[in-house]
Amino acid sequence: MTNDITKLLKGKATTTKSKTSKVTKPSRKKKPATTIKETPITTTLNKSTKKTVIINDKAFEFEEKMQSSTCKILGTHGLRFQSKLYSEMVKTHKEKFLNSDDTSEPLVKFQIASFDLDDTLIQTKSGFKFGKSADDWKFKYPEIQEKGKLTEWITQAKDCKDEEKTIIPIMVIFTNQGGVTNNHDSNEPKSKSLLKLLTKLQLILDSSPLAEVPTLIYASTKKSKKDSQNGVGSVDELHSSFRKPGIGMFEQLKRDLSDGVGIDGGLIDMEKSFYVGDAAGRKSDFSDSDKKFAENVGLKFYTPEEFFV
C-alpha cells in the first residue's frame, strides 16, 4: 500500500509543477524503531575470576565474567543465566547446610526438568529457521504455559525456598549456539550475535513460567577467529565438550549446584530428572545430538512430541 501511495503522490506532484515552483518530492517514512534493544543491562561487576570445571576426569580452567545480575560469561565457550528465584533458593539452602551439624551429606536433592531451546521450547514468530531479532520467538507448545505436563512440576518448584524442602525441582535449558561469537577480551565490543543472544535469553528467563520457578540456562558459544589465532580464550577441547552431545554443560550444572549449596556431588536425583530435545536421530531430524546428550549424562530422554503433545 505504501508504494501505491508514493506513486499517486509523485503523479500529483508532476501535474502541479509550474515555472516558479519546484516539485516537492514526498518524504520517505522513517522505519519504526525496534522495540527490543539488543544490549543487556550490565553491572559494574565485569571483572573476571578463574574457574575450573571437570569433564571426563580432566580439569579445564577458564575466565568467568559477570555480565549482569542474572548472567555470567564462561570463558569463550559458554554462558550461564540464572533466575532470581534460583538465586534466592540457593541462598536459603546454603545457609541451612552451613548451619547444620552434619555436613557430610546433602540436605537437598535437585530434580532436573531440562530442555533443549530452539524447536523444543520455542520457535520463531517470523517463521524463519533462525530468529531475526532478540524477540523473534514464541513458546512452541501451549502446554508450556497452560495446563500440561509441567503444571504439577511448576507448582512444586514454586516452593523451592521452603527450608523444610528436601527435594527441589529446578528447570534447566541446555542450548547449542554455535553461530554466536564470544570474544575473549572484555574491552572489545561484543559481537552482534552475542548481544542478540544475551537479550533473547534474558527475555526468555523473564517470561512465564520460567520467571516463576528456579531456572538455569546454559548456552555453548564459539571462539572468534582472532582469539583462535592469538591462542587466547577457552581451549578448543572445552569448546567441543561444552557443545551437545558433549557433557560439558551438564558438568558445569553439577559444579554450579555444588557451589550453590556448599557440598560436592550427589545433588541431582537422576531417577526423577529428564531431558527433552528435538534432535533425536529421526528421519526428519537434523541430528541425534539431544538424544546422545541425554544418554551421555544419564538422563531419561523425551522428544517434544512425547512430552508436550
Backbone hydrogen bonds in HBPLUS format (Angstrom, degrees):
<---DONOR---> <-ACCEPTOR-->    atom                        ^
c    i                          cat <-CA-CA->   ^        H-A-AA   ^      H-
h    n   atom  resd res      DA  || num        DHA   H-A  angle D-A-AA Bond
n    s   type  num  typ     dist DA aas  dist angle  dist       angle   num
A0005-ILE N   A0001-MET O   3.05 MM   4  6.36 160.2  2.10 153.3 158.3     1
A0006-THR N   A0002-THR O   2.98 MM   4  6.20 155.1  2.04 146.0 153.2     2
A0007-LYS N   A0003-ASN O   2.98 MM   4  6.27 155.8  2.04 149.0 154.7     3
A0008-LEU N   A0004-ASP O   3.10 MM   4  6.37 159.2  2.14 149.1 154.2     4
A0009-LEU N   A0005-ILE O   2.94 MM   4  6.21 157.8  1.99 150.6 156.8     5
A0010-LYS N   A0006-THR O   2.94 MM   4  6.18 156.0  2.00 148.7 155.2     6
A0011-GLY N   A0007-LYS O   2.95 MM   4  6.19 158.1  1.99 149.0 154.9     7
A0012-LYS N   A0008-LEU O   2.97 MM   4  6.19 156.8  2.03 148.7 154.6     8
A0013-ALA N   A0009-LEU O   2.93 MM   4  6.15 155.5  1.99 146.9 153.6     9
A0014-THR N   A0010-LYS O   3.08 MM   4  6.34 149.3  2.18 145.8 153.2    10
A0015-THR N   A0011-GLY O   3.25 MM   4  6.51 155.7  2.32 147.3 152.5    11
A0016-THR N   A0012-LYS O   3.29 MM   4  6.44 139.6  2.46 144.6 153.9    12
A0017-LYS N   A0014-THR O   3.41 MM   3  5.40 165.5  2.43 103.9 106.7    13
A0039-THR N   A0037-LYS O   2.81 MM   2  5.65 141.6  1.95  98.9  90.9    14
A0049-THR N   A0064-GLU O   2.91 MM  15  5.27 150.1  2.00 140.6 149.6    15
A0064-GLU N   A0049-THR O   2.81 MM  15  5.27 172.7  1.82 156.9 158.3    16
A0051-LYS N   A0062-PHE O   2.88 MM  11  5.48 164.8  1.90 166.6 170.1    17
A0062-PHE N   A0051-LYS O   2.97 MM  11  5.48 150.0  2.06 147.1 151.8    18
A0053-VAL N   A0060-PHE O   3.01 MM   7  5.42 154.4  2.07 147.8 155.0    19
A0060-PHE N   A0053-VAL O   2.90 MM   7  5.42 158.3  1.94 148.4 155.4    20
A0055-ILE N   A0058-LYS O   2.88 MM   3  5.28 160.0  1.92 151.7 148.5    21
A0058-LYS N   A0055-ILE O   3.01 MM   3  5.28 152.1  2.09 108.4 117.2    22
A0075-GLY N   A0063-GLU O   2.67 MM  12  4.80 147.3  1.78 152.5 153.9    23
A0065-LYS N   A0073-ILE O   2.91 MM   8  5.07 163.7  1.94 146.7 152.1    24
A0073-ILE N   A0065-LYS O   2.76 MM   8  5.07 159.5  1.80 153.4 158.1    25
A0067-GLN N   A0071-CYS O   2.95 MM   4  5.36 148.8  2.05 135.8 143.4    26
A0068-SER N   A0071-CYS O   3.20 MM   3  5.03 163.7  2.23 137.2 135.6    27
A0071-CYS N   A0068-SER O   3.35 MM   3  5.03 147.3  2.47  93.6 102.6    28
A0082-GLN N   A0070-THR O   2.87 MM  12  5.26 147.4  1.97 144.8 154.4    29
A0072-LYS N   A0080-ARG O   2.87 MM   8  5.28 157.0  1.92 153.4 161.1    30
A0080-ARG N   A0072-LYS O   2.88 MM   8  5.28 149.3  1.97 158.4 162.5    31
A0074-LEU N   A0078-GLY O   2.81 MM   4  4.94 151.0  1.89 131.5 137.4    32
A0077-HIS N   A0074-LEU O   3.16 MM   3  6.20 123.4  2.50 142.2 152.5    33
A0078-GLY N   A0074-LEU O   3.06 MM   4  4.94 142.4  2.20 148.4 150.4    34
A0221-THR N   A0077-HIS O   2.93 MM 144  5.01 163.0  1.95 113.3 117.8    35
A0079-LEU N   A0219-ALA O   2.88 MM 140  5.15 140.4  2.04 143.4 153.0    36
A0219-ALA N   A0079-LEU O   3.16 MM 140  5.15 158.6  2.21 134.6 137.7    37
A0081-PHE N   A0217-ILE O   2.86 MM 136  4.93 157.0  1.92 140.8 148.4    38
A0217-ILE N   A0081-PHE O   2.90 MM 136  4.93 156.1  1.96 138.0 141.0    39
A0083-SER N   A0215-THR O   2.92 MM 132  5.26 159.4  1.96 153.9 156.5    40
A0086-TYR N   A0083-SER O   3.14 MM   3  5.21 122.1  2.49  95.8 109.9    41
A0087-SER N   A0083-SER O   3.18 MM   4  6.57 159.4  2.22 151.6 156.1    42
A0088-GLU N   A0084-LYS O   3.01 MM   4  6.33 157.2  2.06 150.4 156.7    43
A0089-MET N   A0085-LEU O   2.91 MM   4  6.04 155.2  1.97 145.3 152.2    44
A0090-VAL N   A0086-TYR O   2.94 MM   4  6.17 162.5  1.97 155.1 158.9    45
A0091-LYS N   A0087-SER O   3.13 MM   4  6.33 159.7  2.17 145.3 150.4    46
A0092-THR N   A0088-GLU O   3.12 MM   4  6.35 161.7  2.16 148.5 152.8    47
A0093-HIS N   A0089-MET O   3.09 MM   4  6.32 170.5  2.10 158.9 160.1    48
A0094-LYS N   A0090-VAL O   2.86 MM   4  5.85 147.8  1.97 149.4 157.9    49
A0095-GLU N   A0091-LYS O   3.22 MM   4  6.24 163.4  2.25 144.6 148.5    50
A0096-LYS N   A0092-THR O   3.20 MM   4  6.42 151.9  2.29 138.5 146.6    51
A0097-PHE N   A0093-HIS O   3.01 MM   4  6.13 154.8  2.08 137.4 143.4    52
A0098-LEU N   A0094-LYS O   2.94 MM   4  6.15 166.7  1.95 153.9 157.0    53
A0099-ASN N   A0095-GLU O   3.06 MM   4  6.13 140.2  2.22 142.2 151.7    54
A0100-SER N   A0097-PHE O   3.13 MM   3  5.23 160.6  2.17 105.6 111.6    55
A0109-LYS N   A0166-THR O   2.74 MM  57  6.17 142.6  1.87 149.3 160.5    56
A0168-ILE N   A0109-LYS O   2.77 MM  59  6.09 168.1  1.78 164.5 168.7    57
A0110-PHE N   A0267-LEU O   2.65 MM 157  5.94 165.5  1.67 165.8 171.1    58
A0269-ASP N   A0110-PHE O   2.86 MM 159  5.78 167.2  1.88 145.0 149.0    59
A0111-GLN N   A0168-ILE O   3.04 MM  57  6.05 151.5  2.12 120.5 128.9    60
A0170-ILE N   A0111-GLN O   2.93 MM  59  6.23 160.6  1.97 161.5 162.9    61
A0274-PHE N   A0112-ILE O   2.94 MM 162  6.34 158.5  1.98 172.0 178.5    62
A0113-ALA N   A0170-ILE O   3.05 MM  57  6.33 171.3  2.06 164.6 167.4    63
A0172-VAL N   A0113-ALA O   3.04 MM  59  6.21 160.1  2.08 136.4 140.5    64
A0114-SER N   A0274-PHE O   3.02 MM 160  6.08 162.0  2.06 146.6 150.6    65
A0276-VAL N   A0114-SER O   2.90 MM 162  6.36 142.5  2.04 136.0 146.8    66
A0115-PHE N   A0172-VAL O   2.88 MM  57  6.42 145.0  2.00 150.4 161.7    67
A0174-PHE N   A0115-PHE O   2.90 MM  59  6.20 157.6  1.95 154.0 161.3    68
A0116-ASP N   A0276-VAL O   2.83 MM 160  6.24 147.1  1.94 169.3 172.0    69
A0120-THR N   A0117-LEU O   3.20 MM   3  5.42 159.6  2.25 124.4 123.7    70
A0121-LEU N   A0117-LEU O   2.89 MM   4  5.10 146.7  2.00 134.2 145.1    71
A0122-ILE N   A0117-LEU O   3.11 MM   5  6.10 167.4  2.13 151.7 151.8    72
A0119-ASP N   A0122-ILE O   2.69 MM   3  5.46 143.1  1.82 159.5 168.8    73
A0140-LYS N   A0121-LEU O   2.88 MM  19  5.67 165.5  1.90 130.0 133.7    74
A0123-GLN N   A0138-LYS O   2.91 MM  15  5.65 150.9  2.00 159.3 168.9    75
A0138-LYS N   A0123-GLN O   2.85 MM  15  5.65 139.3  2.02 160.7 173.4    76
A0136-ASP N   A0133-SER O   3.15 MM   3  5.21 167.4  2.17 110.2 111.9    77
A0144-ILE N   A0141-TYR O   3.08 MM   3  5.77 162.9  2.11 119.1 123.9    78
A0145-GLN N   A0142-PRO O   3.06 MM   3  5.75 137.2  2.25 117.3 125.8    79
A0146-GLU N   A0142-PRO O   2.78 MM   4  5.80 149.3  1.87 154.2 162.9    80
A0151-THR N   A0148-GLY O   3.16 MM   3  5.48 153.6  2.23 109.3 116.9    81
A0154-ILE N   A0150-LEU O   2.78 MM   4  5.87 161.2  1.81 161.4 166.1    82
A0155-THR N   A0151-THR O   3.01 MM   4  6.25 157.2  2.06 150.4 156.5    83
A0156-GLN N   A0152-GLU O   3.13 MM   4  6.40 156.6  2.18 148.2 153.5    84
A0157-ALA N   A0153-TRP O   2.95 MM   4  6.18 153.0  2.03 145.3 153.6    85
A0158-LYS N   A0154-ILE O   3.09 MM   4  6.30 135.6  2.29 146.7 156.0    86
A0159-ASP N   A0156-GLN O   3.16 MM   3  5.76 158.9  2.20 114.4 120.5    87
A0160-CYS N   A0157-ALA O   3.21 MM   3  5.42 145.6  2.33 119.9 118.4    88
A0162-ASP N   A0159-ASP O   3.07 MM   3  5.73 168.3  2.09 125.0 128.1    89
A0165-LYS N   A0162-ASP O   3.04 MM   3  5.51 159.8  2.08 114.0 120.5    90
A0171-MET N   A0214-PRO O   2.94 MM  43  6.27 166.3  1.95 162.1 164.9    91
A0216-LEU N   A0171-MET O   2.87 MM  45  6.37 151.8  1.95 154.7 164.1    92
A0173-ILE N   A0216-LEU O   2.90 MM  43  6.37 148.1  2.00 146.3 156.8    93
A0218-TYR N   A0173-ILE O   2.77 MM  45  6.02 169.2  1.78 164.2 167.3    94
A0175-THR N   A0218-TYR O   2.94 MM  43  6.32 158.3  1.99 155.0 162.2    95
A0220-SER N   A0175-THR O   3.02 MM  45  6.53 154.0  2.09 153.0 160.9    96
A0177-GLN N   A0220-SER O   2.89 MM  43  5.41 140.1  2.05 136.9 149.2    97
A0180-VAL N   A0177-GLN O   3.08 MM   3  5.69 166.0  2.10 123.0 125.4    98
A0222-LYS N   A0180-VAL O   2.89 MM  42  5.97 175.1  1.90 171.5 170.0    99
A0182-ASN N   A0222-LYS O   2.88 MM  40  5.93 163.8  1.91 175.8 174.6   100
A0188-GLU N   A0185-ASP O   3.16 MM   3  5.60 156.5  2.22 109.7 116.6   101
A0195-LEU N   A0191-SER O   3.02 MM   4  6.34 163.1  2.05 154.3 158.6   102
A0196-LYS N   A0192-LYS O   2.98 MM   4  6.14 158.7  2.03 147.9 153.7   103
A0197-LEU N   A0193-SER O   3.08 MM   4  6.23 155.8  2.14 138.8 145.3   104
A0198-LEU N   A0194-LEU O   2.85 MM   4  6.04 164.2  1.88 155.7 159.8   105
A0199-THR N   A0195-LEU O   3.11 MM   4  6.26 162.9  2.14 145.9 150.0   106
A0200-LYS N   A0196-LYS O   2.91 MM   4  6.05 160.9  1.94 147.4 153.5   107
A0201-LEU N   A0197-LEU O   2.88 MM   4  6.00 171.7  1.89 158.5 159.6   108
A0202-GLN N   A0198-LEU O   3.16 MM   4  6.26 149.3  2.26 138.7 147.0   109
A0203-LEU N   A0199-THR O   3.01 MM   4  6.26 155.4  2.08 149.3 155.8   110
A0204-ILE N   A0200-LYS O   3.00 MM   4  6.30 156.6  2.05 150.1 156.7   111
A0205-LEU N   A0201-LEU O   2.89 MM   4  6.03 157.7  1.94 143.1 149.5   112
A0206-ASP N   A0202-GLN O   2.96 MM   4  6.12 143.8  2.09 143.5 152.6   113
A0207-SER N   A0204-ILE O   3.13 MM   3  5.18 156.2  2.19 102.8 110.2   114
A0211-ALA N   A0207-SER O   2.79 MM   4  5.58 156.7  1.84 152.3 157.8   115
A0212-GLU N   A0209-PRO O   2.93 MM   3  5.32 148.9  2.03 111.7 121.6   116
A0213-VAL N   A0210-LEU O   3.37 MM   3  5.56 170.4  2.38 108.3 111.1   117
A0228-SER N   A0224-SER O   3.03 MM   4  6.32 153.4  2.10 148.1 155.8   118
A0229-GLN N   A0225-LYS O   2.92 MM   4  6.15 158.1  1.96 149.1 154.6   119
A0230-ASN N   A0226-LYS O   2.97 MM   4  6.17 147.9  2.07 144.2 153.2   120
A0231-GLY N   A0227-ASP O   2.92 MM   4  5.89 112.1  2.39 134.5 149.5   121
A0232-VAL N   A0227-ASP O   3.02 MM   5  5.20 161.5  2.06 147.6 151.1   122
A0231-GLY N   A0228-SER O   3.31 MM   3  5.10 150.3  2.40  93.9 102.5   123
A0238-LEU N   A0235-VAL O   3.07 MM   3  5.46 126.8  2.37 106.6 119.4   124
A0239-HIS N   A0235-VAL O   3.17 MM   4  6.57 156.7  2.22 151.1 158.0   125
A0240-SER N   A0236-ASP O   2.94 MM   4  6.23 161.7  1.98 154.0 158.3   126
A0241-SER N   A0237-GLU O   2.94 MM   4  6.08 156.6  1.99 143.0 149.6   127
A0242-PHE N   A0238-LEU O   2.94 MM   4  5.98 143.1  2.08 145.5 154.4   128
A0243-ARG N   A0240-SER O   3.35 MM   3  5.44 149.4  2.45  98.8 107.3   129
A0248-GLY N   A0241-SER O   2.74 MM   7  4.93 149.8  1.83 144.6 137.0   130
A0246-GLY N   A0243-ARG O   2.77 MM   3  5.39 142.9  1.91 134.7 131.9   131
A0251-GLU N   A0247-ILE O   2.95 MM   4  6.22 156.3  2.01 157.8 165.5   132
A0252-GLN N   A0248-GLY O   2.92 MM   4  6.16 147.6  2.03 146.2 155.4   133
A0253-LEU N   A0249-MET O   2.99 MM   4  6.25 148.6  2.09 139.6 147.9   134
A0254-LYS N   A0250-PHE O   3.03 MM   4  6.38 158.9  2.08 148.6 152.9   135
A0255-ARG N   A0251-GLU O   3.00 MM   4  6.23 154.8  2.06 142.6 149.5   136
A0256-ASP N   A0252-GLN O   2.87 MM   4  6.09 157.5  1.92 150.2 156.3   137
A0257-LEU N   A0253-LEU O   2.89 MM   4  6.14 159.2  1.94 156.6 162.0   138
A0258-SER N   A0254-LYS O   3.04 MM   4  6.18 155.9  2.10 143.3 150.0   139
A0259-ASP N   A0255-ARG O   2.96 MM   4  6.22 160.5  2.00 149.5 154.6   140
A0260-GLY N   A0256-ASP O   2.86 MM   4  5.96 148.3  1.96 141.3 150.8   141
A0261-VAL N   A0257-LEU O   3.12 MM   4  6.36 160.6  2.16 154.2 155.0   142
A0262-GLY N   A0258-SER O   2.95 MM   4  5.68 124.1  2.27 142.2 153.6   143
A0272-LYS N   A0269-ASP O   3.23 MM   3  5.75 137.7  2.42 109.4 118.9   144
A0273-SER N   A0270-MET O   3.47 MM   3  5.05 165.2  2.49  94.6  98.7   145
A0275-TYR N   A0300-LYS O   2.81 MM  25  6.10 150.1  1.90 162.1 170.8   146
A0302-TYR N   A0275-TYR O   3.02 MM  27  6.41 146.5  2.13 153.8 160.7   147
A0277-GLY N   A0302-TYR O   3.13 MM  25  6.66 152.1  2.21 162.4 167.7   148
A0280-ALA N   A0278-ASP O   3.06 MM   2  5.69 121.0  2.42 109.8  93.5   149
A0290-ASP N   A0279-ALA O   3.02 MM  11  4.96 126.8  2.32 128.4 142.4   150
A0291-LYS N   A0279-ALA O   3.14 MM  12  6.51 154.9  2.21 157.3 153.9   151
A0281-GLY N   A0287-SER O   3.01 MM   6  5.20 143.9  2.14 133.0 121.7   152
A0285-ASP N   A0282-ARG O   2.98 MM   3  5.13 155.0  2.05 109.0 117.2   153
A0292-LYS N   A0288-ASP O   2.95 MM   4  6.14 167.8  1.96 161.8 165.7   154
A0293-PHE N   A0289-SER O   2.93 MM   4  5.91 148.3  2.03 135.3 144.3   155
A0294-ALA N   A0290-ASP O   3.05 MM   4  6.31 164.1  2.07 151.0 153.7   156
A0295-GLU N   A0291-LYS O   3.05 MM   4  6.34 158.8  2.10 147.2 153.3   157
A0296-ASN N   A0292-LYS O   2.80 MM   4  5.98 156.9  1.85 150.2 156.8   158
A0297-VAL N   A0293-PHE O   3.05 MM   4  6.31 148.3  2.15 151.9 159.0   159
A0298-GLY N   A0294-ALA O   2.88 MM   4  5.82 126.5  2.17 140.1 153.8   160
A0299-LEU N   A0294-ALA O   2.94 MM   5  4.97 153.9  2.00 142.8 145.8   161
A0307-PHE N   A0303-THR O   3.05 MM   4  6.30 153.4  2.13 152.3 159.8   162
A0308-PHE N   A0304-PRO O   2.79 MM   4  5.69 169.9  1.80 153.2 156.8   163
A0309-VAL N   A0305-GLU O   3.22 MM   4  5.06 139.5  2.40 114.6 126.2   164
